[in-house]
């Protein structure tokens, strides 16, 4: 954000924040210092008992204060809410800025394609109702509050109504004007100009009020010039253009209604449980949003499962394509988990609800997708600069066109006016605002339907630039199912198996499964990352890494894990973890792309090196979670663009340090996983890379179309090829409205 933008987002006076995580006086001091470190904070008073921080602000942003508290290791109670605002795509950035000026607002993200504004705010400073009122006051735009789920309130219906009214009155306007009944043509043009075209006049007024200009300005100006000049011409008995004004609006509405339909189609959420009904075990029918954990629900064949849960009774086949993208049904029986939003194809289920409302998988997906859709890619900064000068530039060109045709070329006022109006009507800044978000939105939605959840839309662009891929090994490159081969004394192997039963480590579990003998284990001690010790049937037994065992015992041994009984190495274990088939395909694909590949693992066994040799990639083994993060950080500091692919929980730090963090998880509690993107399995990385490339290409193509279309259409409308090629105002308006339609359609096409 530029300095100028930052100055616009300043807030003043006092804020009251609820801080989470303080438990002592030191915490209070830390939080207080972190708040005061923010430039523009005059004073801060933090109360341990209430957890309230009262901040006296002279010239600071609330967002910076909240970030400072979080960096100090604490959290702040905030609330998120979505609003539906009737805006033009090119106005999105200005709306964000104006909303972030409101007291209590931390962050605002606008999705230009559907008009949704996601606002994070301080509930101790402002309520959602007050926030809606303030947004209306600040922007002049009608605001509709959207609750926990995004509504699909359609603007297509409203546009269609205006379109129908426009043509109902445009056709007689043309008839009466061409029949010489000019006064009646004037009367029939009024509903077109001031009802069908009202949204553009109001939009132009709001733009003027906000000291800006947009597409509404151009439409309103061109139609009003034609219409009001015609009223004057009617009075003084000169040529009128009621037909031009009416056709302008009617043709624009054709394109804009089609555009609204396409945007709505692109913006349709993955699946929503909002309208789903649930039948409780006692026969009562309630909304899915009213379900609670512990409720028991009945699901019959053909019904949508309204919440996440466990099958308590019955069996059936369930379509879980919303999770994994696979259309083949999955057999479910008692004890199996089911996902809200999936469909019971056949059978009968009685389900115990384990997650309902906003905690369901599908609700988490919708929230993640909505957040990703508001991504602001770096290229958008250039687009915003172009859009900000576009409309004033077109108005200036239109004025020049009139002057040239009237006073230099000597054409009549009426003819010069038509060229000027055509210039206004032909230009459209909307595609500049739609080019990036529509491409991102389409990809994010399509990926979500394949089970790939994009949390950070910007990561789609960054992923294309990645030159270094760092993979976790266990469970990512390999299956995570360790097999053990034992060599040595049978008793020693049995003792080791019995001792390892006391540990929860993955390797320990694999070793413990070798023997089912019953042995007495005493004095069990675990040395994290090294091994275990205990007395088994009276024998001193050590099981662990080769280095650890050899430091404490006599003898030599090969293998990944050694067993020492009564001071002597007596047995050894060889560990193997099979490489995933899809991992091989991913590595081969990345190699062909010329990418640098590293496997970072905590495993110190020979199997880690074996995996590296088999795949032909660099392996760095024996790394802790913190050391993996340091590896990522060091690569980033070298100027490389790094993607880390690993477990969404255990590798959270490394995922955060990477330019793009890709978490692998087939689980359905998205909220607990770190990462910019969540994929079900490593093989899905190929799909993700494909969509990353597609998204960036679509953005560039959309922008190229927007620039090219306007660059060609405006000069033609201005009459540069007249009389060989002439574009009347009404057809210029139709062509203009189709510009956005083309961008919308192209974003939908997967080629």
C-alpha positions, 0 to 999 in steps of 0.5 A, spaced: 500 500 500 502 506 498 503 512 503 498 516 499 493 510 500 495 509 507 493 516 509 486 515 507 485 509 511 487 513 518 482 513 524 482 517 530 479 518 537 479 511 541 478 504 540 476 499 545 479 492 543 478 485 547 485 482 547 485 474 548 491 470 551 493 475 557 494 471 563 499 475 567 502 482 568 508 481 563 503 479 558 499 486 560 506 490 559 508 486 552 501 488 549 501 495 551 508 496 548 506 492 542 500 497 541 504 503 543 510 501 538 505 503 532 506 510 529 500 514 531 498 511 537 498 516 543 496 512 549 494 505 551 491 502 557 491 494 558 486 491 563 488 484 565 482 482 568 477 484 563 482 483 557 480 490 554 485 495 551 483 502 550 487 505 545 488 513 544 489 514 537 491 520 534 493 518 527 494 510 526 490 505 522 486 499 527 489 494 522 496 496 524 494 495 531 491 489 531 497 486 527 502 489 532 498 485 538 498 478 534 505 479 532 506 480 540 503 473 540 496 474 542 489 475 539 484 480 538 476 479 538 474 481 531 468 479 527 467 478 520 461 480 516 459 480 508 455 485 505 452 486 498 453 492 495 451 495 488 457 497 485 461 497 478 467 493 478 472 499 477 469 502 483 471 496 488 478 499 490 475 506 492 469 502 496 475 498 500 478 505 502 472 508 504 469 502 508 476 502 511 476 509 513 470 507 518 471 507 525 472 500 528 473 497 521 480 493 520 480 490 513 475 490 507 475 486 501 471 487 495 469 482 490 468 486 484 464 480 480 458 480 485 458 486 489 460 482 496 464 486 501 467 482 506 469 486 512 473 485 519 471 489 524 471 490 532 465 489 535 466 493 541 467 499 537 461 498 532 455 493 530 454 490 524 447 494 523 451 501 525 457 498 520 451 497 514 449 504 515 456 507 515 457 504 509 451 507 506 453 514 508 460 513 506 459 510 499 452 512 497 451 505 495 445 501 497 447 496 502 444 489 504 447 485 510 449 478 508 449 473 514 453 467 516 452 464 509 453 468 502 446 469 499 445 469 492 440 475 491 440 476 483 441 482 480 439 479 473 431 479 475 432 487 476 436 488 470 431 483 466 425 488 468 428 494 466 430 491 460 423 489 458 420 496 460 426 499 456 424 495 450 416 496 451 417 503 450 423 504 446 419 500 440 413 505 440 418 511 441 422 509 434 415 508 431 412 515 433 419 519 432 419 516 425 412 517 424 413 525 425 409 524 432 415 527 436 411 529 442 408 522 443 415 520 442 418 524 447 412 522 452 414 514 451 421 515 451 421 518 459 420 511 462 426 509 458 430 515 460 428 515 467 426 508 469 430 503 465 436 508 465 435 510 473 441 505 475 446 509 471 444 516 473 444 514 480 451 511 479 453 517 476 451 521 481 454 517 487 461 517 482 460 525 482 459 525 490 465 521 491 469 525 486 470 520 481 468 517 474 466 510 472 462 507 466 455 510 469 458 517 468 459 515 461 452 512 460 448 517 464 452 523 460 451 520 453 444 519 454 442 525 458 446 529 452 442 526 447 435 526 451 435 533 453 438 536 447 432 533 444 427 536 448 430 543 446 430 541 439 423 539 440 421 546 443 425 550 437 423 545 432 429 542 430 432 534 429 430 530 435 434 524 438 429 521 442 430 514 438 438 515 440 437 516 447 432 510 448 436 505 444 442 507 448 439 505 454 436 499 451 442 496 448 446 497 454 441 493 458 441 487 453 449 487 454 449 488 462 443 483 463 447 478 460 453 480 463 450 480 470 447 473 468 454 470 467 457 473 473 452 470 477 453 464 474 461 464 475 460 466 482 455 461 484 457 458 491 460 451 491 454 448 495 450 451 500 446 448 506 442 455 507 436 452 504 437 445 506 432 442 511 433 437 516 429 431 519 430 430 526 429 423 529 423 425 532 420 427 526 421 435 526 423 438 520 428 444 521 433 448 517 440 446 517 443 452 520 438 450 526 442 444 527 446 443 533 452 438 535 449 432 538 442 432 534 440 426 530 437 426 523 434 422 518 437 422 511 433 418 505 435 417 498 436 423 494 436 428 500 442 432 501 446 431 508 445 437 512 451 437 517 457 433 518 456 427 522 457 419 524 452 414 521 449 411 527 444 407 523 443 404 516 447 404 510 447 407 503 451 410 497 453 417 498 456 422 492 462 426 496 464 430 489 464 436 493 470 433 497 474 430 492 471 431 486 469 424 484 462 423 482 463 415 484 458 414 490 462 412 496 458 406 501 457 408 508 455 404 514 454 405 521 460 408 524 462 412 518 463 419 517 459 423 512 459 430 510 454 436 510 452 438 502 454 431 500 448 427 497 445 420 499 444 417 492 441 410 495 439 407 502 437 410 509 441 413 514 441 416 521 446 421 522 449 423 529 451 431 528 458 432 530 459 439 526 453 444 524 452 451 522 459 455 520 463 449 523 461 444 517 466 442 512 462 446 506 461 452 510 469 452 511 470 451 504 465 457 502 468 462 507 475 460 504 473 461 497 469 467 498 476 470 502 480 467 496 475 471 491 477 478 493 484 477 492 488 483 489 493 481 485 499 485 483 497 487 476 491 490 479 495 496 481 496 498 474 489 496 472 486 501 477 491 507 475 488 506 468 481 505 470 482 512 474 484 516 468 480 512 463 473 515 464 475 523 465 480 521 458 474 519 454 470 525 456 475 529 454 476 526 448 468 526 447 469 534 447 474 534 442 470 530 438 465 535 438 469 541 437 473 538 431 467 535 427 463 542 429 468 547 428 474 545 424 470 540 419 464 544 419 459 539 420 452 541 423 451 541 431 446 535 430 451 531 427 457 533 431 453 531 437 452 524 435 459 523 434 461 526 441 455 521 444 457 515 440 464 516 443 462 517 450 457 510 449 463 506 446 468 506 452 467 501 457 472 501 463 468 495 466 472 490 463 479 493 466 475 491 473 473 484 471 479 482 468 483 479 474 477 477 479 473 474 474 479 469 472 481 468 479 474 467 481 473 462 476 479 458 478 478 458 485 470 455 484 473 450 479 478 448 484 474 447 490 469 443 486 475 438 485 477 438 493 482 443 492 481 449 497 484 456 495 485 460 501 489 466 498 487 467 491 494 471 490 498 464 491 495 462 484 499 467 481 505 466 485 505 459 484 506 460 477 513 463 478 515 458 483 522 455 482 523 451 488 519 446 491 520 443 498 516 437 500 515 433 506 517 426 505 512 422 510 505 422 508 507 427 502 512 423 498 511 417 501 504 413 503 506 414 511 505 407 512 512 404 515 514 397 514 519 394 518 524 388 517 527 385 523 534 382 523 538 379 529 536 375 536 529 373 536 528 375 543 531 382 542 526 383 537 520 381 541 523 385 547 524 391 543 516 390 540 514 390 547 518 396 549 515 400 543 508 399 545 509 404 550 510 409 545 506 413 540 511 415 535 510 412 528 516 408 528 514 405 534 508 403 532 510 399 526 516 396 531 510 394 536 506 390 531 512 385 530 511 381 536 504 379 540 508 376 546 506 379 553 512 382 557 513 386 563 515 393 562 518 397 567 522 404 568 520 406 561 523 412 559 523 416 552 528 420 549 524 424 544 528 424 537 533 419 539 529 412 542 527 409 548 529 405 554 526 400 559 526 394 563 523 388 559 522 381 563 528 384 567 533 386 561 535 393 560 533 394 553 534 400 549 531 401 542 533 407 538 537 411 532 543 407 530 548 413 533 544 413 540 544 406 541 552 405 539 553 411 544 550 407 550 552 400 548 557 395 545 557 392 538 556 394 531 550 394 527 547 396 521 539 398 520 535 404 521 534 402 528 538 398 533 536 394 539 541 393 545 539 388 550 543 388 557 549 393 554 550 389 547 547 390 540 543 384 539 538 386 533 536 391 528 530 394 524 530 396 517 524 401 515 521 402 509 516 407 506 513 406 499 513 412 495 506 414 492 505 413 485 502 420 484 508 423 487 513 420 482 508 423 477 509 430 480 516 430 481 517 427 474 513 433 471 516 438 476 523 436 473 521 437 466 519 444 468 526 445 470 524 446 477 529 445 483 526 440 488 528 438 495 525 433 500 526 435 507 524 430 512 525 429 520 527 421 518 534 419 519 534 412 516 537 410 510 530 409 507 530 417 506 536 417 502 533 411 498 527 415 496 531 421 494 535 416 489 529 413 487 526 420 485 533 423 483 532 429 488 536 432 493 534 430 500 535 433 507 534 429 513 534 429 520 530 436 520 525 438 526 519 442 524 523 449 526 529 447 521 524 445 515 522 452 516 529 455 517 530 451 510 525 455 507 526 461 510 534 461 507 531 459 500 527 465 500 532 469 502 537 467 497 531 470 492 528 464 490 520 463 490 519 457 494 513 453 495 512 448 501 508 442 500 507 438 507 502 436 512 497 442 514 498 441 522 505 439 523 509 443 518 505 449 519 511 454 520 514 452 514 508 453 510 507 460 513 515 461 511 514 459 504 512 464 498 506 459 497 504 454 502 500 448 500 498 443 505 496 436 504 490 433 508 484 429 506 481 431 513 474 436 513 476 441 518 479 446 514 480 451 519 485 447 523 490 447 517 495 452 515 497 453 508 495 458 502 492 452 499 489 445 501 490 439 497 487 432 498 493 429 495 500 430 492 498 428 485 493 434 486 499 439 485 499 437 478 491 440 477 493 446 481 499 448 477 495 447 471 490 452 474 495 457 476 498 457 469 491 458 466 489 463 471 495 468 469 494 467 462 486 468 463 488 475 466 493 477 461 488 475 455 482 479 459 486 485 460 489 485 452 481 484 450 479 490 454 485 495 452 484 492 445 477 493 444 476 500 447 482 502 443 479 500 436 472 502 438 473 509 441 476 511 434 471 508 430 465 511 434 469 518 434 468 518 426 475 516 424 473 512 418 467 516 417 464 515 412 467 508 410 465 506 417 460 509 422 458 507 428 451 510 431 451 512 438 446 506 439 450 501 436 456 504 440 453 503 446 451 495 444 458 494 442 460 497 449 456 493 453 458 487 450 465 488 452 464 486 459 460 480 456 466 478 452 471 478 458 465 474 462 465 469 457 472 468 456 473 467 463 468 461 463 472 458 457 477 453 459 482 453 454 
